[in-house]
Amino acid sequence: MDTDAQLPERDPSPTPEQGSEQRSRSARFPAGIARLGHRPVTLLVCCLAFLFLLSTFVVQPFLIPSSSMENTLRIGDRVLVNKLAYRFGGEPRRGDVVVFDGTGSFVHSNSGENPVTALLRGAGAALGLARPADTDYVKRVIGVGGDHVTCCDKRGRIKVNGRPVSEGYLHPGDAPSSVDFDIVVPEGKLWVMGDHRARSSDSRDHLGEAGGGTVPVGKVIGRADWISWPVGRWSTIDAPRSFDAIPVPAGPHG
């Protein structure tokens, strides 16, 4: 046997000369990788769309921009606003912490924000990544439609329908109010105040304006139910029991 006889040399190229496998396997890899590469992008877009819809209709993260609700809420906290809380016949109750659009009640002029900037900021705010609009506020409901809210009694307490309210949530050192007021809240409106009364611009600051400082219930975006960030402040935001003893309104003059 001729051991030195050479067998016909095989084509070292992995590319067949013809047929469905004409291209090499290695040549097909980039196309496959490219196809796989689109999947994470599609998944990301779907996730963002889902979060946006969730934020629009169910629960919205809200970045706390000021100290007006300390110590209940602090600057930089992210709260989750329950948009379904009042969607099916429910209405804000005394003691609820609510987020509302202050246009027409707390704000009476257009901010003049660039439309593109407003769109980007709105998208970021919807995901809790940016400051909310300047027209969005977070406050505590003190009086609802028909309530007679006054300040202050001999001990400096706010009264609702003649009953003093124990406000244990107030910022340490704050008085219930440095401004006297006496108002019957119109039906369909809310009297709202911040927990840090010395730092809060709230219903008291708009007494002389149309609406008398009250906020239409229809402008409420939702109820702040949870602190979701930072992790060390995870907690629910509960209405204080001190409002449970408030009697129903006695009449147009309390």
Secondary structure, DSSP 8 states (H G I E B T S, - for coil): --TT---------SS-SSSTT-S-HHHHHHHHHHHHHHHHHHHHHHHHHHHHHHHHHTEEEEE--SSTTTTTS-TT-EEEEETTTTTTS----TT-EEEEE-BTTTB-S-----HHHHHHHHHHHHTTSS---TTEEEEEEEEETT-EEEE--TTS-EEETTEE---TTS-TT--S-SS-EEEE--TTEEEEE-SSGGG---GGGGTTSTTTT-EEGGGEEEEEEEEEESGGG-EE----GGGTT-----STT-
